[in-house]
Amino acid sequence: MKFVLLFVSVVLLAVILRKLFRYKTLAPLLPRKYNFGKRRDTLREVLRLLDERGAKVLLETGVARMGLEKSKGDGASTIVFGLWAKNNDAHLYSVDIDPEATRRAGVAVDAMGLGDSVTLATSDSVEYLDEFTDTVDFLYLDSYDYHKTDTAIQKASQDHHLKEINAIEGCLHDDTVILIDDCDLPNGGKGKLVIQYLTEAGWKIHMSEYQVIMVMGK
Ligand SMILES: C[S@@+](CC[C@H](N)C(=O)[O-])C[C@H]1O[C@@H](n2cnc3c(N)ncnc32)[C@H](O)[C@@H]1O
């Protein structure tokens, strides 16, 4: 009996410790209750790079339609980067093809008091990036959804993200930080072709986890 109790206690302790260890916050930027899971460390490093480089123009494809609600599942990017923009006198531009996604992201942005620091647009991202004229200090690619098994969707997603880079590359500069989501997935994820293309153009992988950070020559 004693042995069983000891065993159960050890298992329970291990479960609790595992949960605590895997719970990844972006505090102090956001309250500890928000868990950013597999994206936390790359998001933290991106924010450090943006601080270091004094980024002013942030641009993302694929809005956070759920605001902070899906910080772990989706990343809550519009709120994370919008908040950073507000705190650092910068501006985030975010585009999504789905008007309902943009509308919901707008509700979350307003609820967080980020309206003056975030511009949301409803458009195909490639068209939007093609018309973007400002210099981009930070680019986050997270639009066309990837699929773990459907190879046709995988290819379409990878092609789309490559088109995004081709559309915006004239606005990038040597200090631009690029972040690509959903990379550590079967067949290379969203970033496969983008990373190949950027590497050939002289960009380096700065950090590679579930998301990949790329910077020029460092
Ligand atoms: C994974 S979600 C974005 C998640 C968000 N970055 C976050 O952190 O919560 C992908 C989004 O890309 C959008 N999307 C898909 N195809 C697109 C396209 N061609 N142009 C712009 N947005 C697109 C979808 O409507 C969806 O809202």
The ligand as an SDF file (V2000), in Angstrom:
LIG
                    3D

 27 29  0  0  0  0  0  0  0  0999 V2000
   -2.9390   30.5290  -38.7640 C   0  0  0  0  0  0  0  0  0  0  0  0
   -4.0250   31.8630  -39.0540 S   0  0  0  0  0  0  0  0  0  0  0  0
   -3.1380   33.2510  -38.4540 C   0  0  0  0  0  0  0  0  0  0  0  0
   -2.8990   33.1450  -36.9780 C   0  0  0  0  0  0  0  0  0  0  0  0
   -2.3810   34.4160  -36.3280 C   0  0  0  0  0  0  0  0  0  0  0  0
   -1.1000   34.8520  -36.8820 N   0  0  0  0  0  0  0  0  0  0  0  0
   -2.2900   34.2360  -34.8350 C   0  0  0  0  0  0  0  0  0  0  0  0
   -1.1940   34.3710  -34.2620 O   0  0  0  0  0  0  0  0  0  0  0  0
   -3.3230   33.9750  -34.2220 O   0  0  0  0  0  0  0  0  0  0  0  0
   -3.9090   32.0300  -40.7830 C   0  0  0  0  0  0  0  0  0  0  0  0
   -4.7310   33.1770  -41.3600 C   0  0  0  0  0  0  0  0  0  0  0  0
   -4.3140   33.3900  -42.7040 O   0  0  0  0  0  0  0  0  0  0  0  0
   -5.4200   33.8160  -43.4460 C   0  0  0  0  0  0  0  0  0  0  0  0
   -5.1540   33.6090  -44.8730 N   0  0  0  0  0  0  0  0  0  0  0  0
   -5.2420   32.4660  -45.5880 C   0  0  0  0  0  0  0  0  0  0  0  0
   -4.9500   32.7010  -46.8780 N   0  0  0  0  0  0  0  0  0  0  0  0
   -4.6540   34.0250  -46.9850 C   0  0  0  0  0  0  0  0  0  0  0  0
   -4.2970   34.8810  -48.0530 C   0  0  0  0  0  0  0  0  0  0  0  0
   -4.1660   34.4140  -49.2980 N   0  0  0  0  0  0  0  0  0  0  0  0
   -4.0710   36.1790  -47.7950 N   0  0  0  0  0  0  0  0  0  0  0  0
   -4.2050   36.6590  -46.5330 C   0  0  0  0  0  0  0  0  0  0  0  0
   -4.5620   35.9050  -45.4730 N   0  0  0  0  0  0  0  0  0  0  0  0
   -4.7860   34.5980  -45.7030 C   0  0  0  0  0  0  0  0  0  0  0  0
   -6.5890   32.9920  -42.8810 C   0  0  0  0  0  0  0  0  0  0  0  0
   -7.8070   33.6480  -43.1540 O   0  0  0  0  0  0  0  0  0  0  0  0
   -6.2360   32.9100  -41.3890 C   0  0  0  0  0  0  0  0  0  0  0  0
   -6.9180   33.8940  -40.6530 O   0  0  0  0  0  0  0  0  0  0  0  0
  1  2  1  0
  2  3  1  0
  2 10  1  0
  3  4  1  0
  4  5  1  0
  5  6  1  0
  5  7  1  0
  7  8  2  0
  7  9  1  0
 10 11  1  0
 11 12  1  0
 11 26  1  0
 12 13  1  0
 13 14  1  0
 13 24  1  0
 14 15  1  0
 14 23  1  0
 15 16  2  0
 16 17  1  0
 17 18  1  0
 17 23  2  0
 18 19  1  0
 18 20  2  0
 20 21  1  0
 21 22  2  0
 22 23  1  0
 24 25  1  0
 24 26  1  0
 26 27  1  0
M  CHG  2   2   1   9  -1
M  END
$$$$
